[in-house]
Amino acid sequence: MNSLRHTSNALRCLAFTFASASLSLTVSGQNDLMLQGIIDFTVPSGGSDGKAIHLVASNDIADLSVYGIGVANNGGGTDGQEYTFPAMAVAAGDDIFVARSLDAMSSYFLADCFASFEHALDANSSISQNGDDAIELFFNDAVIETFGDIDTDGTGEEWDYVDSWAYKVEGAWTYGGTNCTDGTTNTFESNCPYPLCEIPADIPGCMDETAFNYNSNATVDDGSCEAVLTGCMDFDADNYNEDANTACAECCEFLGCTDETALNYDDEANSDDASCIFDASELSNALMLQGIIDFTVPSGGSDGKALHFVASNDIADLSIFGVGVANNGGGTDGEEYSFPEMAVSAGDDILLARTPEVMESYLATSCFGSFEHVLTANADISQNGDDAIELFEIGIVIETFGDADVDGSGEAWEYLDSWAYKVGGIWTYGGVNCTDGTETIADASCVYPICGGCTDPFYQNYDSMASADDGSCAGLVVFGCTYEAATNYNAMATHDDGSCEIETGAACLGDLDDDGLIATPDLLTFLSVFGLSCD
């Protein structure tokens, strides 16, 4: 009995010891790697090359791949583990550097400082912190340390590190100061050298306090000083100065119409460029709506949606025009599609289609070829047969189909699964649902007008470009002799078939002087009367 009790106690003790050991190992694993620095440098190569994470191993780690990093962007909460370390061993005290561009960072830190990192690893694109993003360190998929607040955008917060760094000193985070690396080529040119780096005895840099790139840490002037050049540094401004290195105060110019009563008033313009338009008639109005299309095509979806335009005059640059779809009577959505820069000629038909290849199949190649220009539309060309369409020129509405403030369902201008087409300036309609269940427009009860025509070659108005017969065939083709002086002249013939027969009194056709020979005198006789009227 005592033997059994002792055995049971021994087993419980062993289990407790094993559990304690496991707990100790888990806790130890959780604390074996720590965040040391969060980096968002402005480096000469720009982009994301200056983004990195600095970590320190507090104990030996046999397999670093049990750890990972996540960036919680813009205070939107955790994004989970986005980067996983490779399987490798590190020793206690090792500095580990995970960077988007090791080459850029090596250059920025300079060789001696960069050599302080025992391990330099390439980061993936998820290491994307912008100086206002929290960082999470993971162990076995669980968060073990957080820098910042994952639910807060760090802009303006005490832990903001935009174009700078955050660095842990004796467990407390310290900061370089926002934007402190701007305009620098290495960390020692900045007024915030990265703390890991030992400041060298001689620091080259610009020592002129009036220069744009003055380096307060420099001890040796390297002749790199740049003069301060003030100018507009807003790339979108009309007077953007690519050479400026210092932004001016309110000097940027945005040209446009500043008259609030004008049709093209630009609320973002601060300098009037005399472009104000007060009457749409001042515009070219060189493009017109011709057809609104909402076909039911075999492939379904939005493949059957298109808009048909006609150029009324030559247009040197079509990009001044655009179109918008006013969905469900909700009022204008403004210009949603802008035409590309291209020239078109007067009379050109332009098809703007969601899926041109589907339209080519549905309309048939012959009809599709009637369009001089076929363009691919964006997703905003989304009319559902009850939506108004607005045509714009330089942002001003010059034509509207339907009513932007009315849902077209049941209205006279409804074109659901059908089309609307302008004839002589008047809109005509195919009839709602007239393309349902069709494979091509030829199967529909409402042939699109530009595609319809006489398809019977035995009629005088035969149209080789027509893809569907619209019942317009008229005037049968009659072949025969159409020369009235011929003996077999056919007054009913519409097409000469080369069968005409002509009688002549001359025994030898061509012997005009009746000397029995066809020679030069006959030619001279012919030329003497050539061109005269027989009347």
C-alpha positions as CSV (number, residue, x, y, z in Angstrom):
1,M,0.0,0.0,0.0
2,N,2.8,2.4,1.0
3,S,4.7,1.3,-2.1
4,L,1.7,2.2,-4.3
5,R,1.2,5.6,-2.5
6,H,4.9,6.4,-3.0
7,T,4.7,5.4,-6.7
8,S,1.6,7.6,-7.2
9,N,3.3,10.6,-5.5
10,A,6.4,10.1,-7.6
11,L,4.3,10.1,-10.7
12,R,2.5,13.3,-9.7
13,C,5.8,14.9,-8.9
14,L,7.2,13.9,-12.2
15,A,4.2,15.3,-14.0
16,F,4.4,18.6,-12.1
17,T,8.1,18.8,-12.9
18,F,7.4,18.2,-16.6
19,A,4.6,20.8,-16.6
20,S,6.8,23.3,-14.9
21,A,9.6,22.7,-17.4
22,S,7.1,23.1,-20.3
23,L,5.8,26.3,-18.8
24,S,9.3,27.6,-18.3
25,L,10.2,26.8,-21.9
26,T,7.1,28.5,-23.2
27,V,7.7,31.7,-21.2
28,S,11.4,31.6,-22.1
29,G,10.5,31.2,-25.8
30,Q,8.2,34.2,-25.6
31,N,10.9,36.5,-24.3
32,D,13.8,35.3,-26.3
33,L,13.2,37.8,-29.1
34,M,12.3,41.5,-28.6
35,L,11.6,44.6,-30.7
36,Q,14.5,47.0,-30.6
37,G,13.9,49.6,-33.3
38,I,11.2,50.6,-35.7
39,I,12.6,52.4,-38.8
40,D,11.0,54.6,-41.4
41,F,14.0,56.4,-42.9
42,T,13.9,58.8,-45.9
43,V,16.8,57.3,-48.0
44,P,18.1,58.6,-51.3
45,S,16.5,55.8,-53.3
46,G,13.1,56.7,-51.9
47,G,10.0,54.5,-51.9
48,S,9.9,51.7,-49.2
49,D,13.7,51.3,-49.2
50,G,14.0,53.0,-45.8
51,K,11.6,50.8,-43.9
52,A,13.0,48.2,-41.5
53,I,12.5,46.4,-38.1
54,H,15.3,45.9,-35.6
55,L,15.1,43.1,-33.1
56,V,17.4,41.6,-30.5
57,A,17.7,38.0,-29.3
58,S,17.8,38.0,-25.5
59,N,18.6,34.2,-25.4
60,D,19.9,31.7,-27.9
61,I,17.1,30.7,-30.4
62,A,17.5,27.4,-32.2
63,D,14.8,28.1,-34.8
64,L,13.8,31.7,-35.5
65,S,10.9,30.7,-37.7
66,V,8.6,30.4,-34.7
67,Y,8.6,34.2,-34.7
68,G,6.9,36.7,-37.0
69,I,6.0,40.4,-37.5
70,G,2.8,42.2,-38.4
71,V,2.2,45.9,-39.3
72,A,-1.1,47.3,-38.1
73,N,-1.7,50.0,-40.7
74,N,-3.4,53.3,-40.0
75,G,-4.9,52.3,-36.7
76,G,-7.1,49.7,-38.4
77,G,-6.4,47.0,-35.9
78,T,-4.2,43.9,-36.2
79,D,-3.4,42.5,-39.6
80,G,-2.1,39.3,-38.0
81,Q,1.4,37.9,-38.7
82,E,2.5,39.1,-42.2
83,Y,6.2,38.2,-42.1
84,T,7.7,35.0,-40.8
85,F,11.4,34.7,-40.0
86,P,13.4,32.0,-41.8
87,A,14.5,28.8,-40.1
88,M,17.9,29.7,-38.6
89,A,19.6,29.8,-35.3
90,V,20.7,33.1,-33.5
91,A,22.7,33.7,-30.4
92,A,21.8,35.7,-27.3
93,G,22.6,39.4,-27.9
94,D,22.4,39.2,-31.7
95,D,21.0,42.2,-33.5
96,I,18.6,41.2,-36.3
97,F,17.7,43.6,-39.0
98,V,14.7,43.0,-41.3
99,A,14.7,45.5,-44.2
100,R,12.9,46.2,-47.4
101,S,16.2,47.1,-49.2
102,L,19.4,45.8,-47.6
103,D,21.5,47.7,-50.2
104,A,19.8,51.0,-49.5
105,M,20.1,50.5,-45.7
106,S,23.8,49.4,-45.9
107,S,24.5,52.6,-47.8
108,Y,22.5,54.8,-45.4
109,F,24.0,53.3,-42.2
110,L,27.5,53.3,-43.8
111,A,29.6,50.1,-43.6
112,D,30.8,50.2,-40.0
113,C,27.4,50.8,-38.5
114,F,25.6,48.3,-40.7
115,A,28.1,45.7,-39.7
116,S,26.7,46.0,-36.1
117,F,23.8,43.8,-37.2
118,E,24.7,40.1,-36.9
119,H,21.8,39.1,-39.2
120,A,20.4,41.2,-42.1
121,L,17.3,39.7,-43.6
122,D,15.2,40.7,-46.6
123,A,11.6,41.8,-45.7
124,N,8.5,41.2,-47.8
125,S,6.2,44.0,-48.9
126,S,4.1,43.7,-45.7
127,I,6.9,45.5,-43.8
128,S,5.2,48.7,-44.9
129,Q,5.1,51.0,-41.8
130,N,4.7,54.7,-42.7
131,G,5.8,56.2,-39.4
132,D,2.2,56.1,-37.9
133,D,1.7,52.3,-37.8
134,A,1.9,49.9,-34.8
135,I,4.1,46.8,-35.0
136,E,3.3,43.4,-33.5
137,L,5.8,40.7,-32.7
138,F,4.5,37.1,-32.8
139,F,5.6,33.8,-31.2
140,N,3.8,30.7,-32.5
141,D,1.2,32.9,-34.0
142,A,0.4,34.7,-30.8
143,V,1.3,38.4,-30.1
144,I,4.1,38.7,-27.5
145,E,5.0,42.4,-27.9
146,T,3.4,45.5,-29.5
147,F,4.9,48.8,-30.4
148,G,2.3,51.6,-30.5
149,D,-1.4,51.1,-30.5
150,I,-2.9,48.9,-33.2
151,D,-6.2,50.7,-33.0
152,T,-4.8,54.2,-33.3
153,D,-3.2,56.0,-36.2
154,G,0.1,57.2,-34.8
155,T,0.1,60.6,-36.6
156,G,0.6,63.2,-34.0
157,E,0.9,60.6,-31.2
158,E,3.9,60.5,-29.0
159,W,5.1,57.3,-30.8
160,D,4.9,58.9,-34.2
161,Y,8.1,58.1,-36.1
162,V,7.5,59.2,-39.7
163,D,10.7,59.6,-41.6
164,S,12.5,58.8,-38.4
165,W,12.9,55.9,-35.9
166,A,11.8,54.6,-32.5
167,Y,14.5,52.9,-30.4
168,K,14.2,51.0,-27.1
169,V,16.6,52.1,-24.3
170,E,16.5,50.0,-21.1
171,G,13.0,48.9,-21.9
172,A,11.7,52.4,-22.7
173,W,11.0,53.7,-26.3
174,T,12.9,56.8,-27.4
175,Y,12.3,58.7,-30.7
176,G,14.5,60.5,-33.3
177,G,11.8,63.1,-34.1
178,T,9.6,63.2,-37.1
179,N,11.1,64.0,-40.5
180,C,14.6,64.0,-39.1
181,T,16.0,61.9,-41.9
182,D,14.5,64.0,-44.7
183,G,17.1,65.3,-47.3
184,T,19.9,63.1,-45.9
185,T,22.2,60.6,-47.6
186,N,23.3,58.8,-44.5
187,T,22.3,58.6,-40.8
188,F,25.1,60.8,-39.7
189,E,24.0,63.6,-41.9
190,S,20.7,63.8,-40.0
191,N,20.2,65.4,-36.6
192,C,19.1,62.0,-35.3
193,P,21.8,59.3,-35.9
194,Y,20.4,55.8,-35.3
195,P,21.4,55.0,-31.7
196,L,23.0,51.6,-32.5
197,C,25.6,53.4,-34.6
198,E,28.7,54.8,-32.9
199,I,29.2,58.3,-34.1
200,P,32.6,58.4,-35.8
201,A,35.3,61.0,-34.9
202,D,35.0,62.6,-38.4
203,I,31.6,63.1,-39.8
204,P,31.6,64.5,-43.4
205,G,28.8,66.8,-44.4
206,C,27.8,70.4,-45.1
207,M,28.8,72.7,-42.3
208,D,27.2,75.9,-43.7
209,E,24.3,76.8,-41.4
210,T,22.6,78.7,-44.2
211,A,22.7,75.8,-46.7
212,F,19.7,73.6,-47.4
213,N,21.5,70.4,-46.3
214,Y,23.4,71.8,-43.3
215,N,24.4,68.9,-41.0
216,S,24.8,69.9,-37.4
217,N,26.7,66.7,-36.7
218,A,29.3,67.2,-39.4
219,T,32.9,67.8,-38.3
220,V,34.5,67.8,-41.8
221,D,33.0,69.9,-44.6
222,D,32.8,67.7,-47.7
223,G,31.8,70.4,-50.1
224,S,28.3,69.0,-50.5
225,C,26.4,72.2,-49.4
226,E,23.3,73.0,-51.5
227,A,21.8,76.5,-51.6
228,V,18.2,76.9,-50.4
229,L,15.9,77.0,-53.4
230,T,12.4,78.0,-52.5
231,G,9.5,77.1,-54.8
232,C,6.3,75.2,-55.3
233,M,6.8,71.6,-54.4
234,D,3.2,70.4,-55.0
235,F,3.5,68.1,-58.1
236,D,-0.1,68.9,-59.0
237,A,0.4,72.6,-59.2
238,D,0.8,74.4,-62.5
239,N,4.0,76.1,-61.3
240,Y,5.6,73.0,-59.7
241,N,9.3,73.5,-59.5
242,E,11.2,70.2,-59.7
243,D,14.4,72.0,-58.6
244,A,13.0,73.4,-55.4
245,N,14.2,71.9,-52.1
246,T,12.2,74.2,-49.8
247,A,8.5,74.6,-50.0
248,C,7.2,78.1,-50.4
249,A,4.3,79.5,-48.4
250,E,1.1,79.5,-50.5
251,C,3.0,80.2,-53.7
252,C,1.6,77.2,-55.6
253,E,-0.7,78.1,-58.5
254,F,-3.6,76.0,-59.7
255,L,-5.0,77.5,-62.9
256,G,-8.6,77.4,-63.8
257,C,-11.9,79.3,-63.9
258,T,-12.4,81.1,-60.6
259,D,-15.8,82.6,-61.5
260,E,-18.5,80.8,-59.5
261,T,-21.2,81.7,-62.0
262,A,-19.3,80.0,-64.9
263,L,-20.2,76.5,-66.2
264,N,-16.7,75.3,-65.7
265,Y,-16.0,76.9,-62.3
266,D,-13.1,75.1,-60.6
267,D,-13.3,75.4,-56.8
268,E,-9.7,74.1,-56.6
269,A,-8.3,76.9,-58.8
270,N,-6.6,79.9,-57.1
271,S,-5.5,81.6,-60.3
272,D,-7.9,82.5,-63.1
273,D,-6.7,81.4,-66.6
274,A,-9.4,83.2,-68.6
275,S,-11.0,79.8,-69.4
276,C,-14.5,80.5,-67.9
277,I,-17.4,79.4,-70.1
278,F,-20.9,80.8,-69.4
279,D,-22.8,79.3,-72.3
280,A,-22.5,75.7,-73.6
281,S,-22.8,77.1,-77.1
282,E,-19.2,78.4,-76.6
283,L,-18.0,74.8,-76.7
284,S,-17.4,72.8,-79.9
285,N,-20.2,70.3,-79.3
286,A,-18.4,68.2,-81.9
287,L,-19.4,64.9,-80.3
288,M,-23.0,63.6,-79.9
289,L,-24.8,60.6,-78.4
290,Q,-26.1,58.3,-81.1
291,G,-27.1,55.1,-79.3
292,I,-27.6,53.8,-75.8
293,I,-27.1,50.0,-75.6
294,D,-28.2,47.4,-73.0
295,F,-28.2,44.2,-74.9
296,T,-28.8,40.8,-73.4
297,V,-25.8,38.8,-74.8
298,P,-25.1,35.1,-74.3
299,S,-22.2,35.8,-71.9
300,G,-24.4,37.9,-69.7
301,G,-23.3,40.3,-67.0
302,S,-22.3,43.8,-68.3
303,D,-20.9,42.5,-71.6
304,G,-23.9,43.9,-73.5
305,K,-23.6,47.5,-72.3
306,A,-22.2,50.1,-74.6
307,L,-22.6,53.7,-75.8
308,H,-22.5,54.8,-79.4
309,F,-21.3,58.3,-80.4
310,V,-20.9,60.2,-83.6
311,A,-18.4,63.0,-84.3
312,S,-20.2,65.9,-86.0
313,N,-16.9,67.6,-86.7
314,D,-13.2,66.7,-86.8
315,I,-11.9,66.4,-83.2
316,A,-8.2,66.8,-82.7
317,D,-8.2,65.6,-79.1
318,L,-11.1,63.4,-78.0
319,S,-10.0,63.5,-74.4
320,I,-11.8,66.8,-73.8
321,F,-15.0,64.7,-73.8
322,G,-16.3,62.3,-71.2
323,V,-19.5,60.5,-70.2
324,G,-21.4,59.7,-67.0
325,V,-24.2,57.3,-66.1
326,A,-26.9,58.7,-63.8
327,N,-28.0,55.5,-62.1
328,N,-31.6,54.9,-60.9
329,G,-32.7,58.6,-61.1
330,G,-30.3,59.5,-58.3
331,G,-29.0,62.6,-60.2
332,T,-25.8,63.2,-61.9
333,D,-22.7,61.2,-61.0
334,G,-20.5,63.6,-62.9
335,E,-18.0,62.5,-65.6
336,E,-17.1,58.9,-64.9
337,Y,-15.3,58.0,-68.1
338,S,-12.9,60.2,-70.1
339,F,-12.0,59.5,-73.6
340,P,-8.4,58.8,-74.5
341,E,-6.2,61.3,-76.4
342,M,-6.9,60.6,-80.0
343,A,-8.1,62.3,-83.2
344,V,-11.4,61.4,-84.9
345,S,-12.9,62.7,-88.1
346,A,-16.3,64.2,-88.8
347,G,-18.9,61.4,-89.3
348,D,-16.9,58.8,-87.4
349,D,-18.9,56.3,-85.4
350,I,-17.4,55.5,-82.0
351,L,-18.4,52.5,-79.9
352,L,-17.6,52.5,-76.2
353,A,-18.2,49.0,-75.0
354,R,-17.7,47.1,-71.7
355,T,-16.5,44.0,-73.7
356,P,-15.7,44.8,-77.3
357,E,-15.0,41.2,-78.3
358,V,-18.5,40.2,-77.1
359,M,-20.0,43.1,-79.1
360,E,-18.2,42.1,-82.2
361,S,-19.6,38.6,-81.9
362,Y,-23.2,39.8,-81.1
363,L,-23.4,42.4,-83.8
364,A,-21.5,40.3,-86.4
365,T,-18.2,41.4,-87.8
366,S,-19.9,43.2,-90.8
367,C,-21.9,45.5,-88.6
368,F,-19.1,45.8,-86.0
369,G,-17.0,47.1,-88.8
370,S,-19.3,50.1,-89.2
371,F,-17.6,51.7,-86.2
372,E,-14.5,53.5,-87.1
373,H,-13.4,53.5,-83.4
374,V,-14.0,50.9,-80.7
375,L,-13.0,51.7,-77.2
376,T,-13.1,49.6,-74.0
377,A,-15.2,51.2,-71.3
378,N,-14.6,51.1,-67.5
379,A,-16.9,49.7,-64.9
380,D,-18.8,53.0,-64.6
381,I,-20.5,52.4,-68.0
382,S,-23.1,50.4,-66.1
383,Q,-26.5,51.5,-67.5
384,N,-29.3,49.1,-66.8
385,G,-31.9,50.3,-69.3
386,D,-33.4,52.8,-66.9
387,D,-30.4,55.1,-66.4
388,A,-29.8,58.5,-68.0
389,I,-26.6,59.3,-69.8
390,E,-24.7,62.6,-69.7
391,L,-22.1,63.7,-72.3
392,F,-19.5,66.1,-71.1
393,E,-17.1,68.5,-72.9
394,I,-14.3,69.9,-70.6
395,G,-16.4,68.9,-67.6
396,I,-19.6,70.6,-68.8
397,V,-22.7,68.6,-69.7
398,I,-23.5,69.2,-73.4
399,E,-26.1,66.5,-74.0
400,T,-28.3,64.3,-71.8
401,F,-30.3,61.2,-72.7
402,G,-33.2,60.6,-70.4
403,D,-33.6,62.4,-67.1
404,A,-30.8,62.2,-64.5
405,D,-33.3,62.7,-61.7
406,V,-35.8,60.0,-62.9
407,D,-35.6,56.2,-62.8
408,G,-36.4,55.3,-66.4
409,S,-38.4,52.1,-65.6
410,G,-41.7,52.5,-67.3
411,E,-40.7,55.8,-68.9
412,A,-40.9,56.5,-72.7
413,W,-37.1,56.4,-72.8
414,E,-36.7,53.0,-71.1
415,Y,-34.3,50.7,-73.0
416,L,-34.0,47.7,-70.8
417,D,-32.3,44.7,-72.6
418,S,-32.7,46.8,-75.7
419,W,-31.4,50.1,-77.2
420,A,-32.2,53.7,-77.9
421,Y,-31.0,55.2,-81.2
422,K,-31.2,58.8,-82.5
423,V,-32.7,59.3,-86.0
424,G,-32.9,62.8,-87.4
425,G,-32.2,64.2,-83.9
426,I,-35.1,62.2,-82.4
427,W,-34.6,59.2,-80.1
428,T,-36.2,55.9,-81.2
429,Y,-36.4,52.7,-79.2
430,G,-36.1,49.0,-79.9
431,G,-38.6,48.0,-77.2
432,V,-37.8,46.6,-73.7
433,N,-36.5,43.1,-73.5
434,C,-36.3,42.7,-77.3
435,T,-32.8,41.1,-77.1
436,D,-33.6,38.5,-74.5
437,G,-32.8,35.0,-75.5
438,T,-30.8,35.9,-78.6
439,E,-27.5,34.8,-79.8
440,T,-26.8,37.7,-82.2
441,I,-28.6,40.9,-83.0
442,A,-30.0,39.2,-86.1
443,D,-32.1,37.0,-83.9
444,A,-33.7,39.9,-82.1
445,S,-37.0,41.5,-83.0
446,C,-35.2,44.9,-82.8
447,V,-32.1,45.0,-85.1
448,Y,-29.8,47.8,-84.0
449,P,-30.3,50.4,-86.7
450,I,-26.7,50.8,-87.7
451,C,-26.7,47.0,-88.3
452,G,-29.9,46.7,-90.2
453,G,-30.3,46.8,-94.0
454,C,-31.2,44.8,-97.1
455,T,-29.2,41.6,-97.0
456,D,-30.6,40.2,-100.4
457,P,-28.0,40.9,-103.1
458,F,-30.8,40.7,-105.8
459,Y,-32.2,44.0,-104.6
460,Q,-30.8,47.4,-105.6
461,N,-30.4,48.6,-102.0
462,Y,-28.4,45.6,-100.9
463,D,-26.1,46.5,-98.0
464,S,-23.0,44.3,-97.6
465,M,-22.4,45.7,-94.1
466,A,-25.8,44.8,-92.8
467,S,-25.8,41.9,-90.3
468,A,-29.6,41.6,-90.2
469,D,-32.3,42.2,-92.7
470,D,-34.6,45.0,-91.7
471,G,-37.2,44.5,-94.4
472,S,-36.0,47.5,-96.4
473,C,-35.2,45.6,-99.6
474,A,-36.6,47.5,-102.6
475,G,-36.1,47.3,-106.4
476,L,-35.2,44.0,-107.8
477,V,-31.9,43.9,-109.7
478,V,-32.5,43.3,-113.4
479,F,-29.5,42.4,-115.6
480,G,-29.4,43.3,-119.3
481,C,-28.3,45.9,-121.8
482,T,-28.7,49.4,-120.6
483,Y,-27.3,51.2,-123.8
484,E,-30.3,52.8,-125.5
485,A,-28.8,52.7,-129.0
486,A,-28.3,49.0,-128.8
487,T,-30.6,46.7,-130.7
488,N,-31.2,44.7,-127.5
489,Y,-31.6,47.6,-125.2
490,N,-33.6,46.6,-122.0
491,A,-35.5,49.5,-120.4
492,M,-36.1,47.3,-117.3
493,A,-32.5,46.6,-116.7
494,T,-30.8,48.1,-113.7
495,H,-27.4,46.6,-114.1
496,D,-25.6,46.3,-117.5
497,D,-24.4,42.7,-118.1
498,G,-22.2,43.5,-121.2
499,S,-24.7,42.0,-123.6
500,C,-25.4,45.0,-125.8
501,E,-25.5,44.5,-129.6
502,I,-24.8,47.5,-131.9
503,E,-25.5,47.5,-135.7
504,T,-23.3,49.6,-138.1
505,G,-23.7,50.3,-141.8
506,A,-20.0,50.0,-142.5
507,A,-18.9,46.8,-144.3
508,C,-15.5,47.0,-142.5
509,L,-15.8,48.5,-139.0
510,G,-13.0,51.1,-138.6
511,D,-12.6,51.9,-142.4
512,L,-14.0,55.4,-142.0
513,D,-12.9,56.6,-145.5
514,D,-14.3,53.4,-147.3
515,D,-10.9,52.8,-149.1
516,G,-10.9,49.2,-148.0
517,L,-8.1,49.7,-145.5
518,I,-8.0,50.6,-141.8
519,A,-5.0,52.9,-141.7
520,T,-3.7,56.3,-140.5
521,P,-6.3,58.4,-142.5
522,D,-9.0,56.6,-140.7
523,L,-7.4,57.5,-137.3
524,L,-7.0,61.2,-138.4
525,T,-10.7,61.2,-139.5
526,F,-11.7,59.9,-136.0
527,L,-9.5,62.4,-134.2
528,S,-11.0,65.3,-136.2
529,V,-14.4,64.6,-134.7
530,F,-13.4,63.3,-131.4
531,G,-15.3,65.0,-128.6
532,L,-18.1,66.5,-130.7
533,S,-21.7,65.9,-129.9
534,C,-23.9,63.9,-132.2
535,D,-27.0,66.0,-131.4
